[in-house]
């Protein structure tokens, strides 16, 4: 059975949505399911149950996979030092593709950097700049998005557009094929460069009552040429869906 973890593109999906819920509520817990389309050859689409744990205090916050310390916080602007988990990995033992079985492992990592959020009448700017902290990829990512929220009573709809930049080291670690791997597998060697991966996202939230909330979110990402041209990859896009229910204390 294949066990490709969802990529860094998918990591930022639940982070952004859980952070949005936590802005107005100090402590929220719940359960969610993440669906992620695998970018790799022979990679099965996966469903991941995941807990929701959101806390937003005056000095620090916890948004499920992301934690941070505020350097600046007011109703319009929030700037923070942040640490986030990146579950992206690749394990050759978990694929049935004979060529991919000869490749090296790509490990999960922890990333750290800066997060910024600006709220205005014309919408929300959300951005994260983070680098690998565990010397796995030695790369970094930059996520930048604009969102606009429509409120209809207890129901809200938030469409957004954004892009995820992945550095050369980040892409080469997860999608590159070294010369030694090429000799073992028969795949062409491949050195990945940096890339921009544009995406569209949509979040629908329903405040069932003062404590209970239900959320459904989706993101469509167009993979950059440096990713989709990798001999490890057979998709030119990725779809991620996140749905959850939460309780606010």
C-alpha positions as CSV (number, residue, x, y, z in Angstrom):
1,X,0.0,0.0,0.0
2,X,1.2,3.5,-0.8
3,X,1.6,6.0,2.1
4,X,2.7,9.2,0.5
5,X,2.1,12.0,3.0
6,X,0.3,15.1,1.8
7,X,2.7,17.7,0.4
8,X,3.7,21.1,1.7
9,X,1.1,22.5,-0.6
10,X,-1.5,20.7,1.5
11,X,0.1,21.6,4.8
12,X,-0.7,25.3,4.4
13,X,-4.3,24.5,3.7
14,X,-5.4,23.5,7.2
15,X,-3.1,26.0,8.7
16,X,-4.7,28.9,7.0
17,X,-8.2,27.8,7.8
18,X,-7.6,26.8,11.4
19,X,-5.9,30.2,11.9
20,X,-8.9,32.0,10.6
21,X,-11.2,30.3,13.0
22,X,-8.8,30.9,16.0
23,X,-8.7,34.7,15.4
24,X,-12.1,35.2,17.1
25,X,-12.0,32.4,19.6
26,X,-9.4,31.7,22.3
27,X,-9.7,27.9,22.5
28,X,-11.2,25.6,19.9
29,X,-10.9,21.8,19.6
30,X,-12.4,19.4,17.2
31,X,-11.8,16.7,14.5
32,X,-11.2,17.0,10.8
33,X,-10.4,14.9,7.7
34,X,-8.0,16.0,5.0
35,X,-8.1,14.6,1.5
36,X,-5.0,15.0,-0.6
37,X,-4.2,14.1,-4.2
38,X,-0.7,12.6,-4.4
39,X,1.7,14.3,-6.9
40,X,3.9,11.2,-7.2
41,X,3.7,8.3,-9.7
42,X,1.7,5.4,-8.2
43,X,0.8,7.6,-5.3
44,X,-2.7,6.9,-4.0
45,X,-5.0,9.7,-3.0
46,X,-5.1,9.8,0.7
47,X,-7.5,10.6,3.6
48,X,-6.0,11.8,6.9
49,X,-8.0,12.2,10.1
50,X,-6.5,15.1,12.0
51,X,-7.3,16.9,15.3
52,X,-8.2,20.6,15.5
53,X,-6.5,22.4,18.4
54,X,-6.6,26.2,18.1
55,X,-5.5,28.6,20.8
56,X,-5.0,32.3,20.3
57,X,-3.6,34.3,23.2
58,X,-2.0,37.7,23.6
59,X,1.5,36.5,23.1
60,X,1.4,33.1,21.5
61,X,-0.9,30.8,19.4
62,X,-1.3,27.2,18.5
63,X,-3.1,26.4,15.2
64,X,-2.9,22.6,14.9
65,X,0.3,22.1,12.9
66,X,1.5,25.6,13.5
67,X,2.6,27.5,16.6
68,X,4.0,31.0,17.0
69,X,4.9,34.0,19.1
70,X,3.5,37.4,18.3
71,X,5.9,40.2,17.6
72,X,3.0,42.5,16.8
73,X,-0.7,42.0,17.3
74,X,-3.7,44.3,16.8
75,X,-7.1,43.8,15.1
76,X,-5.6,44.7,11.7
77,X,-2.1,43.3,11.7
78,X,-0.5,40.2,13.2
79,X,3.3,39.5,12.8
80,X,4.8,36.4,14.5
81,X,7.7,34.1,14.7
82,X,6.3,30.7,13.7
83,X,7.2,27.0,13.6
84,X,5.2,24.6,11.5
85,X,5.3,20.9,10.6
86,X,5.8,19.8,7.0
87,X,4.6,16.2,6.7
88,X,5.7,15.9,3.1
89,X,7.8,12.8,2.5
90,X,8.5,9.9,0.2
91,X,9.2,6.3,1.2
92,X,10.3,4.0,-1.6
93,X,9.1,1.0,0.4
94,X,5.6,2.2,0.2
95,X,5.2,2.3,-3.6
96,X,4.6,-0.4,-6.2
97,X,6.4,1.4,-8.9
98,X,9.6,-0.5,-9.6
99,X,11.6,2.5,-10.6
100,X,10.5,4.6,-7.6
101,X,11.4,1.8,-5.3
102,X,15.1,2.4,-6.1
103,X,15.0,6.0,-4.9
104,X,16.1,7.4,-1.6
105,X,13.8,8.4,1.2
106,X,12.6,12.0,1.5
107,X,11.9,12.8,5.2
108,X,9.4,15.0,7.0
109,X,10.7,18.2,8.4
110,X,10.1,21.2,10.7
111,X,10.1,24.7,9.3
112,X,10.4,28.0,11.0
113,X,10.2,31.6,10.0
114,X,7.8,34.6,9.9
115,X,4.0,34.8,9.5
116,X,2.0,37.9,8.7
117,X,-1.7,38.7,8.4
118,X,-3.4,42.0,7.5
119,X,-7.1,42.5,7.7
120,X,-8.9,45.3,5.9
121,X,-12.2,46.2,4.3
122,X,-10.9,45.1,0.9
123,X,-9.8,41.6,2.1
124,X,-7.1,39.7,4.0
125,X,-3.5,39.3,3.1
126,X,-1.9,36.1,4.5
127,X,1.8,35.2,4.1
128,X,4.3,32.8,5.6
129,X,8.0,32.6,4.9
130,X,9.6,29.5,6.5
131,X,12.8,27.5,6.1
132,X,13.8,23.9,6.9
133,X,15.1,23.6,10.5
134,X,16.2,20.0,10.5
135,X,18.7,20.0,7.6
136,X,16.6,17.7,5.5
137,X,15.9,19.8,2.4
138,X,17.8,22.9,3.5
139,X,15.2,24.8,1.5
140,X,12.5,27.3,2.2
141,X,8.9,28.2,1.1
142,X,7.0,31.4,0.8
143,X,3.2,31.4,0.8
144,X,1.3,34.5,-0.2
145,X,-2.5,34.8,-0.5
146,X,-5.4,37.3,-0.7
147,X,-8.8,36.3,0.6
148,X,-12.2,38.1,0.9
149,X,-14.9,37.0,3.3
150,X,-18.6,37.2,2.6
151,X,-20.9,36.9,5.7
152,X,-24.5,35.6,5.4
153,X,-25.8,35.4,8.9
154,X,-24.3,32.3,10.5
155,X,-22.8,31.2,7.2
156,X,-19.6,32.6,5.7
157,X,-17.8,32.1,2.4
158,X,-14.2,33.0,1.9
159,X,-12.6,32.6,-1.6
160,X,-8.9,33.3,-2.1
161,X,-6.1,33.3,-4.6
162,X,-2.5,32.7,-3.8
163,X,0.9,31.1,-4.7
164,X,3.4,29.0,-3.0
165,X,7.1,29.6,-3.8
166,X,9.4,26.6,-3.2
167,X,13.2,27.2,-3.3
168,X,15.6,25.2,-5.5
169,X,16.8,23.1,-2.5
170,X,13.2,22.4,-1.4
171,X,12.1,21.2,-4.8
172,X,15.3,19.2,-5.5
173,X,15.0,17.3,-2.2
174,X,11.4,16.2,-2.8
175,X,11.3,15.9,-6.6
176,X,14.9,15.7,-7.9
177,X,16.6,12.4,-9.0
178,X,20.4,12.2,-8.4
179,X,22.8,10.5,-10.7
180,X,23.2,7.6,-8.4
181,X,19.5,7.2,-8.1
182,X,19.2,7.4,-11.9
183,X,21.7,4.5,-12.3
184,X,19.8,2.3,-9.8
185,X,16.3,3.1,-11.0
186,X,16.6,3.7,-14.8
187,X,14.9,7.1,-14.3
188,X,16.5,10.1,-15.9
189,X,18.5,12.2,-13.5
190,X,16.8,15.5,-12.6
191,X,17.9,18.7,-10.9
192,X,14.8,20.7,-9.9
193,X,15.0,24.5,-9.8
194,X,12.8,26.8,-7.7
195,X,9.1,27.2,-8.7
196,X,5.9,29.1,-8.1
197,X,2.7,27.0,-7.6
198,X,-0.4,29.2,-7.9
199,X,-3.6,28.1,-6.2
200,X,-7.3,28.9,-5.7
201,X,-9.0,28.2,-2.4
202,X,-12.5,28.4,-1.0
203,X,-13.7,28.1,2.6
204,X,-17.3,27.7,3.8
205,X,-18.0,27.9,7.5
206,X,-21.3,27.5,9.4
207,X,-21.7,28.6,13.0
208,X,-24.2,26.0,14.2
209,X,-24.5,27.7,17.5
210,X,-22.3,29.7,19.9
211,X,-20.0,26.7,20.5
212,X,-20.2,24.4,17.5
213,X,-18.8,25.3,14.0
214,X,-18.6,23.3,10.8
215,X,-16.1,24.1,8.1
216,X,-15.5,22.8,4.5
217,X,-12.4,24.0,2.5
218,X,-10.8,23.2,-0.8
219,X,-7.7,24.2,-2.7
220,X,-6.7,23.6,-6.3
221,X,-3.0,24.0,-6.9
222,X,-1.3,24.2,-10.3
223,X,2.1,22.6,-10.0
224,X,5.0,24.6,-11.3
225,X,7.0,23.2,-14.3
226,X,10.0,22.3,-12.0
227,X,7.7,20.0,-10.0
228,X,5.6,18.5,-12.8
229,X,8.6,17.8,-15.0
230,X,10.1,15.6,-12.4
231,X,10.3,11.9,-13.4
232,X,8.8,11.2,-10.0
233,X,5.6,13.1,-10.8
234,X,2.7,12.3,-13.1
235,X,0.3,15.1,-12.2
236,X,0.2,18.8,-13.3
237,X,-2.1,19.9,-10.4
238,X,-3.1,18.9,-6.9
239,X,-6.5,19.0,-5.1
240,X,-6.7,19.2,-1.4
241,X,-10.0,19.2,0.7
242,X,-10.3,19.8,4.4
243,X,-13.5,19.3,6.4
244,X,-14.0,19.6,10.1
245,X,-16.2,20.2,13.1
246,X,-15.1,22.1,16.2
247,X,-16.2,23.2,19.6
248,X,-15.2,26.6,21.1
249,X,-14.9,27.0,24.9
